[in-house]
Amino acid sequence: MGEHSVIDVELRERIAALMPQAREELSELVAIRSVADPRQFPPEECLHAAEWVADRFACVGFDDVRLVETADGSNAVIGSRACANADAPTVLLYAHYDVQPPLDEGAWHTPPFRLTEVNGRWYGRGAADCKGNILVHLTALRALGEGVPVNLKLVVEGSEEQGTGGLESFVPEHPDLLRADTILVCDTGNAAVGRPAVTVSLRGMVNVVVAVEALTSELHSGVFGGAAPDALAALVAMLATLRDEQGNTSVQGLPNTQVWPGAAYPPEQFRHDAGLPEEAMLLGDGTVADMLWARSALTILGIDCPRVVGSAAAIAPRARARLNLRIPPGVTPEQATAALARHLKEVAPWQVRVTVDVETAGHPFLAATTGPAYRAMSDAMEAAYGTPMTELGQGGSIPLCTVFANTYPEAEIVLIGVEEPLTLIHAPNESVDPEEIADMALTEALFLQIYSAACG
Protein backbone atom coordinates (compact mmCIF):
# COMPACT_ATOMS: atom_id res chain seq x y z
CA MET A 1 0.00 0.00 0.00
CA GLY A 2 2.84 2.38 0.87
CA GLU A 3 4.56 1.86 -2.48
CA HIS A 4 1.28 2.44 -4.34
CA SER A 5 0.73 5.66 -2.39
CA VAL A 6 4.16 6.93 -3.46
CA ILE A 7 3.40 6.06 -7.08
CA ASP A 8 0.01 7.81 -6.80
CA VAL A 9 1.68 10.98 -5.52
CA GLU A 10 4.28 10.92 -8.28
CA LEU A 11 1.65 10.44 -10.98
CA ARG A 12 -0.51 13.17 -9.51
CA GLU A 13 2.44 15.57 -9.51
CA ARG A 14 3.31 14.70 -13.11
CA ILE A 15 -0.28 15.27 -14.21
CA ALA A 16 -0.44 18.60 -12.38
CA ALA A 17 2.69 19.66 -14.24
CA LEU A 18 1.08 18.60 -17.54
CA MET A 19 -2.15 20.57 -17.07
CA PRO A 20 -0.88 23.82 -18.68
CA GLN A 21 -0.11 21.79 -21.81
CA ALA A 22 -3.54 20.15 -21.57
CA ARG A 23 -5.19 23.56 -21.46
CA GLU A 24 -3.18 24.86 -24.41
CA GLU A 25 -3.98 21.80 -26.50
CA LEU A 26 -7.64 21.76 -25.56
CA SER A 27 -7.77 25.41 -26.61
CA GLU A 28 -6.31 24.45 -29.99
CA LEU A 29 -8.74 21.58 -30.42
CA VAL A 30 -11.84 23.53 -29.37
CA ALA A 31 -10.92 26.21 -31.91
CA ILE A 32 -11.34 23.64 -34.70
CA ARG A 33 -15.03 23.73 -35.70
CA SER A 34 -15.29 19.99 -36.21
CA VAL A 35 -19.04 19.65 -36.70
CA ALA A 36 -19.44 16.64 -38.99
CA ASP A 37 -22.17 18.22 -41.10
CA PRO A 38 -20.99 19.87 -44.35
CA ARG A 39 -24.27 21.77 -44.52
CA GLN A 40 -23.16 23.77 -41.47
CA PHE A 41 -19.34 23.79 -41.42
CA PRO A 42 -16.62 23.07 -44.00
CA PRO A 43 -15.54 19.40 -43.96
CA GLU A 44 -11.93 20.62 -43.86
CA GLU A 45 -12.51 21.47 -40.20
CA CYS A 46 -13.10 17.81 -39.34
CA LEU A 47 -10.08 16.77 -41.37
CA HIS A 48 -8.01 19.34 -39.47
CA ALA A 49 -9.23 17.90 -36.15
CA ALA A 50 -8.45 14.34 -37.25
CA GLU A 51 -4.94 15.32 -38.27
CA TRP A 52 -4.45 17.19 -34.99
CA VAL A 53 -5.45 14.08 -33.02
CA ALA A 54 -3.26 11.79 -35.12
CA ASP A 55 -0.25 14.07 -34.64
CA ARG A 56 -0.62 14.22 -30.85
CA PHE A 57 -1.01 10.47 -30.42
CA ALA A 58 1.97 9.86 -32.70
CA CYS A 59 3.94 11.93 -30.19
CA VAL A 60 2.98 9.57 -27.34
CA GLY A 61 4.17 6.39 -29.00
CA PHE A 62 1.49 5.39 -31.51
CA ASP A 63 3.94 4.87 -34.37
CA ASP A 64 1.36 3.57 -36.86
CA VAL A 65 -1.35 6.16 -36.18
CA ARG A 66 -3.32 7.01 -39.32
CA LEU A 67 -6.64 8.21 -40.68
CA VAL A 68 -9.10 5.73 -42.16
CA GLU A 69 -12.20 6.77 -44.05
CA THR A 70 -15.42 5.16 -42.88
CA ALA A 71 -18.65 4.47 -44.76
CA ASP A 72 -20.21 7.87 -44.01
CA GLY A 73 -17.16 9.73 -45.31
CA SER A 74 -15.78 10.65 -41.90
CA ASN A 75 -12.22 9.88 -40.85
CA ALA A 76 -11.44 7.78 -37.80
CA VAL A 77 -8.01 8.05 -36.20
CA ILE A 78 -6.61 4.60 -35.40
CA GLY A 79 -3.29 3.34 -34.13
CA SER A 80 -1.54 1.00 -31.73
CA ARG A 81 1.31 1.00 -29.25
CA ALA A 82 2.97 -2.18 -28.00
CA CYS A 83 4.56 -2.51 -24.58
CA ALA A 84 7.65 -4.54 -23.69
CA ASN A 85 5.60 -7.43 -22.28
CA ALA A 86 4.06 -9.32 -25.19
CA ASP A 87 1.71 -11.14 -22.80
CA ALA A 88 0.27 -7.94 -21.35
CA PRO A 89 -3.42 -7.26 -21.93
CA THR A 90 -4.58 -4.92 -24.69
CA VAL A 91 -6.65 -1.83 -23.93
CA LEU A 92 -8.51 0.10 -26.63
CA LEU A 93 -8.86 3.84 -25.99
CA TYR A 94 -11.94 5.49 -27.55
CA ALA A 95 -13.08 9.09 -27.91
CA HIS A 96 -14.50 11.28 -30.70
CA TYR A 97 -13.27 14.59 -32.09
CA ASP A 98 -16.47 15.76 -33.79
CA VAL A 99 -18.78 18.05 -31.85
CA GLN A 100 -22.35 19.25 -31.78
CA PRO A 101 -23.11 22.52 -33.60
CA PRO A 102 -23.10 25.55 -31.28
CA LEU A 103 -26.87 26.06 -31.73
CA ASP A 104 -27.87 29.62 -30.75
CA GLU A 105 -24.55 31.44 -30.56
CA GLY A 106 -26.36 34.37 -28.94
CA ALA A 107 -27.11 32.14 -25.95
CA TRP A 108 -23.41 31.58 -25.29
CA HIS A 109 -21.77 33.74 -22.64
CA THR A 110 -18.37 33.12 -24.28
CA PRO A 111 -17.36 32.44 -27.92
CA PRO A 112 -18.29 28.78 -28.58
CA PHE A 113 -15.07 27.94 -30.42
CA ARG A 114 -12.68 29.74 -28.08
CA LEU A 115 -11.73 28.01 -24.84
CA THR A 116 -12.48 30.56 -22.12
CA GLU A 117 -12.08 30.24 -18.36
CA VAL A 118 -14.95 31.51 -16.22
CA ASN A 119 -15.11 30.82 -12.46
CA GLY A 120 -12.63 27.99 -12.75
CA ARG A 121 -14.37 26.13 -15.58
CA TRP A 122 -13.23 26.00 -19.21
CA TYR A 123 -16.01 26.91 -21.67
CA GLY A 124 -16.26 26.00 -25.34
CA ARG A 125 -18.02 23.60 -27.70
CA GLY A 126 -16.46 20.17 -27.25
CA ALA A 127 -14.54 21.18 -24.10
CA ALA A 128 -16.16 18.16 -22.42
CA ASP A 129 -17.88 16.22 -25.20
CA CYS A 130 -15.57 14.84 -26.28
CA LYS A 131 -12.36 16.80 -26.74
CA GLY A 132 -11.79 16.98 -23.00
CA ASN A 133 -11.71 13.19 -22.98
CA ILE A 134 -9.08 13.18 -25.74
CA LEU A 135 -6.91 15.27 -23.41
CA VAL A 136 -7.53 12.75 -20.63
CA HIS A 137 -5.99 10.01 -22.78
CA LEU A 138 -3.04 12.18 -23.81
CA THR A 139 -2.33 13.43 -20.30
CA ALA A 140 -2.49 9.96 -18.77
CA LEU A 141 -0.08 8.56 -21.34
CA ARG A 142 2.32 11.48 -20.97
CA ALA A 143 2.32 10.99 -17.20
CA LEU A 144 3.21 7.31 -17.60
CA GLY A 145 5.87 8.02 -20.24
CA GLU A 146 7.69 4.86 -21.22
CA GLY A 147 6.09 3.02 -18.33
CA VAL A 148 2.79 2.13 -20.00
CA PRO A 149 2.38 -1.52 -18.86
CA VAL A 150 -0.25 -2.68 -21.41
CA ASN A 151 -0.61 -2.90 -25.15
CA LEU A 152 -2.71 -0.03 -26.46
CA LYS A 153 -4.99 0.49 -29.42
CA LEU A 154 -6.67 3.74 -30.34
CA VAL A 155 -9.78 4.84 -32.17
CA VAL A 156 -11.00 8.43 -32.22
CA GLU A 157 -14.25 8.76 -34.14
CA GLY A 158 -15.18 11.58 -36.52
CA SER A 159 -18.98 11.47 -36.79
CA GLU A 160 -20.37 10.29 -33.45
CA GLU A 161 -22.57 13.32 -32.91
CA GLN A 162 -24.23 13.01 -36.33
CA GLY A 163 -25.22 9.39 -35.73
CA THR A 164 -24.43 8.43 -39.32
CA GLY A 165 -22.78 5.18 -38.26
CA GLY A 166 -19.40 5.39 -39.96
CA LEU A 167 -17.44 3.69 -37.21
CA GLU A 168 -20.34 1.39 -36.36
CA SER A 169 -20.01 -0.24 -39.78
CA PHE A 170 -16.19 -0.08 -39.80
CA VAL A 171 -15.67 -2.06 -36.57
CA PRO A 172 -17.32 -5.36 -37.61
CA GLU A 173 -15.76 -5.09 -41.06
CA HIS A 174 -12.26 -4.85 -39.51
CA PRO A 175 -12.60 -6.84 -36.28
CA ASP A 176 -8.92 -7.60 -35.72
CA LEU A 177 -7.86 -4.00 -36.10
CA LEU A 178 -9.46 -2.86 -32.83
CA ARG A 179 -9.69 -6.15 -30.92
CA ALA A 180 -8.82 -5.69 -27.23
CA ASP A 181 -9.31 -7.22 -23.79
CA THR A 182 -10.78 -3.99 -22.42
CA ILE A 183 -12.30 -0.98 -24.17
CA LEU A 184 -12.24 2.38 -22.39
CA VAL A 185 -15.09 4.39 -23.91
CA CYS A 186 -14.33 7.92 -22.74
CA ASP A 187 -17.60 9.65 -23.59
CA THR A 188 -19.55 9.78 -20.32
CA GLY A 189 -18.86 11.30 -16.91
CA ASN A 190 -19.04 11.21 -13.15
CA ALA A 191 -22.07 11.65 -10.92
CA ALA A 192 -20.76 15.14 -10.09
CA VAL A 193 -17.41 16.90 -9.92
CA GLY A 194 -15.28 14.82 -7.58
CA ARG A 195 -17.73 11.91 -7.39
CA PRO A 196 -16.26 9.11 -9.54
CA ALA A 197 -18.53 6.80 -11.50
CA VAL A 198 -18.68 4.38 -14.37
CA THR A 199 -21.70 4.25 -16.65
CA VAL A 200 -23.01 0.70 -16.85
CA SER A 201 -26.31 1.21 -18.68
CA LEU A 202 -27.26 3.18 -21.79
CA ARG A 203 -30.68 3.61 -23.29
CA GLY A 204 -31.13 2.82 -26.94
CA MET A 205 -33.22 4.96 -29.22
CA VAL A 206 -35.69 5.01 -32.06
CA ASN A 207 -36.38 8.14 -34.12
CA VAL A 208 -39.52 8.11 -36.25
CA VAL A 209 -41.51 10.58 -38.32
CA VAL A 210 -45.28 10.16 -38.07
CA ALA A 211 -47.30 11.73 -40.88
CA VAL A 212 -51.05 12.34 -40.80
CA GLU A 213 -53.14 13.11 -43.88
CA ALA A 214 -56.81 14.01 -43.59
CA LEU A 215 -57.58 16.04 -46.71
CA THR A 216 -56.18 16.51 -50.19
CA SER A 217 -55.82 20.28 -49.68
CA GLU A 218 -56.63 23.10 -47.25
CA LEU A 219 -60.29 23.89 -46.67
CA HIS A 220 -61.85 27.10 -45.33
CA SER A 221 -62.32 26.62 -41.59
CA GLY A 222 -65.56 28.61 -41.59
CA VAL A 223 -67.16 26.83 -44.53
CA PHE A 224 -66.01 23.28 -43.76
CA GLY A 225 -64.78 23.34 -40.14
CA GLY A 226 -66.72 21.09 -37.78
CA ALA A 227 -67.42 18.31 -40.23
CA ALA A 228 -64.17 17.98 -42.20
CA PRO A 229 -61.35 16.07 -40.45
CA ASP A 230 -58.40 18.17 -39.28
CA ALA A 231 -54.96 16.56 -39.69
CA LEU A 232 -53.26 18.79 -37.13
CA ALA A 233 -55.95 18.23 -34.53
CA ALA A 234 -55.70 14.48 -35.17
CA LEU A 235 -51.93 14.58 -34.72
CA VAL A 236 -52.23 16.56 -31.49
CA ALA A 237 -54.72 14.02 -30.15
CA MET A 238 -52.41 11.15 -31.08
CA LEU A 239 -49.36 12.73 -29.48
CA ALA A 240 -51.30 13.42 -26.29
CA THR A 241 -51.72 9.67 -25.74
CA LEU A 242 -47.95 9.06 -25.57
CA ARG A 243 -47.74 10.38 -21.97
CA ASP A 244 -50.16 9.90 -19.10
CA GLU A 245 -51.19 12.57 -16.59
CA GLN A 246 -48.10 11.96 -14.45
CA GLY A 247 -45.79 12.17 -17.42
CA ASN A 248 -45.07 8.45 -17.73
CA THR A 249 -44.44 7.32 -21.29
CA SER A 250 -47.52 5.30 -22.14
CA VAL A 251 -46.86 3.63 -25.48
CA GLN A 252 -49.00 0.50 -25.60
CA GLY A 253 -46.86 -2.60 -25.51
CA LEU A 254 -43.84 -0.98 -23.80
CA PRO A 255 -43.29 -1.63 -20.08
CA ASN A 256 -43.11 1.50 -17.91
CA THR A 257 -42.67 0.22 -14.35
CA GLN A 258 -39.00 -0.86 -14.32
CA VAL A 259 -36.82 0.10 -11.34
CA TRP A 260 -33.18 1.24 -11.45
CA PRO A 261 -31.14 -1.08 -9.19
CA GLY A 262 -28.02 1.08 -8.82
CA ALA A 263 -27.12 4.43 -7.28
CA ALA A 264 -29.95 6.89 -6.74
CA TYR A 265 -30.19 10.29 -8.43
CA PRO A 266 -31.51 12.64 -5.70
CA PRO A 267 -34.33 14.88 -6.96
CA GLU A 268 -32.66 18.02 -5.61
CA GLN A 269 -29.45 17.12 -7.46
CA PHE A 270 -31.41 16.53 -10.67
CA ARG A 271 -33.18 19.88 -10.34
CA HIS A 272 -29.80 21.56 -9.88
CA ASP A 273 -28.21 19.72 -12.81
CA ALA A 274 -31.17 20.46 -15.10
CA GLY A 275 -31.51 24.07 -13.99
CA LEU A 276 -35.04 23.53 -12.68
CA PRO A 277 -36.58 25.58 -9.84
CA GLU A 278 -37.31 23.79 -6.57
CA GLU A 279 -41.05 23.87 -7.20
CA ALA A 280 -40.76 22.30 -10.66
CA MET A 281 -42.71 19.06 -11.03
CA LEU A 282 -40.67 16.01 -11.94
CA LEU A 283 -42.42 13.65 -14.33
CA GLY A 284 -43.36 10.03 -13.81
CA ASP A 285 -44.33 7.84 -10.87
CA GLY A 286 -40.83 6.39 -10.42
CA THR A 287 -37.65 7.83 -8.97
CA VAL A 288 -35.47 10.12 -11.06
CA ALA A 289 -33.10 7.21 -11.74
CA ASP A 290 -36.02 4.99 -12.76
CA MET A 291 -37.30 7.57 -15.23
CA LEU A 292 -33.89 8.36 -16.72
CA TRP A 293 -32.16 5.01 -16.82
CA ALA A 294 -34.68 2.16 -16.45
CA ARG A 295 -37.74 3.22 -18.47
CA SER A 296 -38.61 4.35 -21.96
CA ALA A 297 -39.01 8.08 -22.59
CA LEU A 298 -40.87 9.65 -25.51
CA THR A 299 -39.89 13.16 -26.65
CA ILE A 300 -41.55 15.18 -29.42
CA LEU A 301 -38.60 16.67 -31.30
CA GLY A 302 -40.48 18.69 -33.88
CA ILE A 303 -43.79 19.27 -35.63
CA ASP A 304 -44.46 20.34 -39.22
CA CYS A 305 -47.60 22.48 -39.28
CA PRO A 306 -48.58 26.04 -40.26
CA ARG A 307 -46.68 28.75 -38.38
CA VAL A 308 -48.67 31.20 -36.27
CA VAL A 309 -47.42 34.17 -38.29
CA GLY A 310 -48.78 33.75 -41.79
CA SER A 311 -51.35 31.10 -40.92
CA ALA A 312 -54.77 31.26 -42.56
CA ALA A 313 -58.30 30.37 -41.53
CA ALA A 314 -57.94 26.93 -43.07
CA ILE A 315 -58.09 23.31 -41.94
CA ALA A 316 -54.68 21.64 -42.15
CA PRO A 317 -54.83 18.73 -44.61
CA ARG A 318 -51.62 17.11 -43.34
CA ALA A 319 -49.16 17.35 -40.46
CA ARG A 320 -46.00 15.56 -39.32
CA ALA A 321 -44.09 15.06 -36.09
CA ARG A 322 -40.59 13.77 -35.38
CA LEU A 323 -40.44 11.59 -32.30
CA ASN A 324 -37.53 10.30 -30.22
CA LEU A 325 -38.11 7.20 -28.10
CA ARG A 326 -35.34 6.26 -25.66
CA ILE A 327 -35.44 2.62 -24.62
CA PRO A 328 -33.76 0.88 -21.66
CA PRO A 329 -31.88 -2.43 -21.65
CA GLY A 330 -34.37 -5.25 -22.10
CA VAL A 331 -36.24 -3.50 -24.92
CA THR A 332 -35.02 -3.87 -28.50
CA PRO A 333 -35.36 -1.17 -31.17
CA GLU A 334 -37.48 -3.59 -33.21
CA GLN A 335 -39.92 -4.06 -30.32
CA ALA A 336 -40.05 -0.34 -29.63
CA THR A 337 -40.58 0.60 -33.27
CA ALA A 338 -43.39 -1.91 -33.70
CA ALA A 339 -45.09 -0.83 -30.47
CA LEU A 340 -44.85 2.89 -31.26
CA ALA A 341 -46.11 2.50 -34.85
CA ARG A 342 -48.96 0.26 -33.74
CA HIS A 343 -49.92 2.67 -30.94
CA LEU A 344 -49.98 5.72 -33.21
CA LYS A 345 -52.13 3.99 -35.80
CA GLU A 346 -54.55 2.58 -33.24
CA VAL A 347 -55.17 5.93 -31.52
CA ALA A 348 -55.50 7.93 -34.75
CA PRO A 349 -59.02 9.44 -34.88
CA TRP A 350 -61.41 10.08 -37.73
CA GLN A 351 -59.95 7.47 -40.10
CA VAL A 352 -57.07 9.78 -41.03
CA ARG A 353 -54.21 8.17 -42.97
CA VAL A 354 -51.11 7.55 -40.82
CA THR A 355 -47.61 6.57 -41.87
CA VAL A 356 -44.66 5.98 -39.54
CA ASP A 357 -41.16 6.06 -41.03
CA VAL A 358 -38.09 5.08 -39.03
CA GLU A 359 -35.15 7.48 -39.30
CA THR A 360 -32.66 5.73 -37.05
CA ALA A 361 -32.49 3.11 -34.31
CA GLY A 362 -29.90 2.01 -31.77
CA HIS A 363 -29.74 -0.78 -29.23
CA PRO A 364 -29.48 -0.17 -25.48
CA PHE A 365 -26.36 -1.31 -23.66
CA LEU A 366 -25.81 -3.04 -20.34
CA ALA A 367 -22.23 -3.62 -19.22
CA ALA A 368 -20.90 -6.76 -17.56
CA THR A 369 -19.22 -5.49 -14.40
CA THR A 370 -17.66 -8.53 -12.71
CA GLY A 371 -14.35 -8.77 -14.58
CA PRO A 372 -10.83 -7.61 -13.71
CA ALA A 373 -11.12 -4.34 -15.64
CA TYR A 374 -14.05 -3.15 -13.53
CA ARG A 375 -12.27 -4.12 -10.33
CA ALA A 376 -9.16 -2.28 -11.49
CA MET A 377 -11.22 0.79 -12.44
CA SER A 378 -12.90 0.78 -9.03
CA ASP A 379 -9.51 0.73 -7.30
CA ALA A 380 -8.11 3.41 -9.61
CA MET A 381 -11.04 5.77 -9.10
CA GLU A 382 -10.97 5.42 -5.33
CA ALA A 383 -7.22 6.09 -5.30
CA ALA A 384 -7.57 9.12 -7.57
CA TYR A 385 -10.64 10.69 -5.99
CA GLY A 386 -10.40 9.45 -2.41
CA THR A 387 -13.99 8.19 -2.52
CA PRO A 388 -15.56 4.94 -3.78
CA MET A 389 -16.73 4.54 -7.38
CA THR A 390 -20.45 4.37 -8.08
CA GLU A 391 -22.33 2.86 -11.02
CA LEU A 392 -24.63 5.07 -13.08
CA GLY A 393 -26.99 4.76 -15.99
CA GLN A 394 -27.24 7.24 -18.80
CA GLY A 395 -30.37 8.22 -20.63
CA GLY A 396 -28.48 8.96 -23.83
CA SER A 397 -27.36 6.47 -26.43
CA ILE A 398 -23.94 5.35 -27.70
CA PRO A 399 -24.80 2.76 -30.36
CA LEU A 400 -21.13 1.95 -30.84
CA CYS A 401 -21.07 0.26 -27.42
CA THR A 402 -23.46 -2.40 -28.69
CA VAL A 403 -21.32 -2.82 -31.80
CA PHE A 404 -18.25 -3.29 -29.60
CA ALA A 405 -20.12 -5.81 -27.42
CA ASN A 406 -21.30 -7.83 -30.42
CA THR A 407 -17.94 -7.74 -32.21
CA TYR A 408 -15.82 -8.43 -29.11
CA PRO A 409 -18.04 -10.46 -26.75
CA GLU A 410 -15.11 -11.32 -24.47
CA ALA A 411 -13.99 -7.72 -23.99
CA GLU A 412 -14.88 -5.62 -20.96
CA ILE A 413 -16.37 -2.26 -21.94
CA VAL A 414 -15.87 0.52 -19.40
CA LEU A 415 -17.56 3.91 -19.87
CA ILE A 416 -15.89 6.87 -18.15
CA GLY A 417 -15.13 10.51 -18.85
CA VAL A 418 -15.26 14.17 -17.87
CA GLU A 419 -18.90 14.84 -18.85
CA GLU A 420 -20.46 15.36 -15.40
CA PRO A 421 -23.89 17.06 -15.31
CA LEU A 422 -22.64 20.65 -15.12
CA THR A 423 -20.84 20.33 -18.47
CA LEU A 424 -24.10 21.03 -20.36
CA ILE A 425 -23.06 18.91 -23.31
CA HIS A 426 -25.04 19.51 -26.52
CA ALA A 427 -26.28 22.86 -25.13
CA PRO A 428 -24.97 26.42 -25.27
CA ASN A 429 -22.28 27.19 -22.67
CA GLU A 430 -20.73 23.72 -22.62
CA SER A 431 -17.83 23.60 -20.18
CA VAL A 432 -15.47 21.28 -18.35
CA ASP A 433 -13.96 21.40 -14.88
CA PRO A 434 -10.17 21.14 -15.39
CA GLU A 435 -9.92 19.17 -12.15
CA GLU A 436 -12.00 16.46 -13.81
CA ILE A 437 -9.50 16.27 -16.68
CA ALA A 438 -6.65 15.95 -14.17
CA ASP A 439 -8.41 13.43 -11.94
CA MET A 440 -9.65 11.31 -14.85
CA ALA A 441 -6.15 11.33 -16.37
CA LEU A 442 -4.81 10.10 -13.02
CA THR A 443 -7.60 7.50 -12.91
CA GLU A 444 -6.72 6.22 -16.38
CA ALA A 445 -2.99 6.04 -15.62
CA LEU A 446 -3.64 4.16 -12.37
CA PHE A 447 -6.10 1.87 -14.11
CA LEU A 448 -3.54 0.82 -16.70
CA GLN A 449 -1.07 -0.01 -13.93
CA ILE A 450 -3.54 -1.86 -11.70
CA TYR A 451 -5.16 -3.73 -14.59
CA SER A 452 -1.81 -4.87 -15.93
CA ALA A 453 -0.81 -6.19 -12.52
CA ALA A 454 -4.14 -7.98 -12.09
CA CYS A 455 -3.78 -9.70 -15.46
CA GLY A 456 -0.14 -10.61 -14.88
Disulfide bonds with the S-S distance in Angstrom:
none
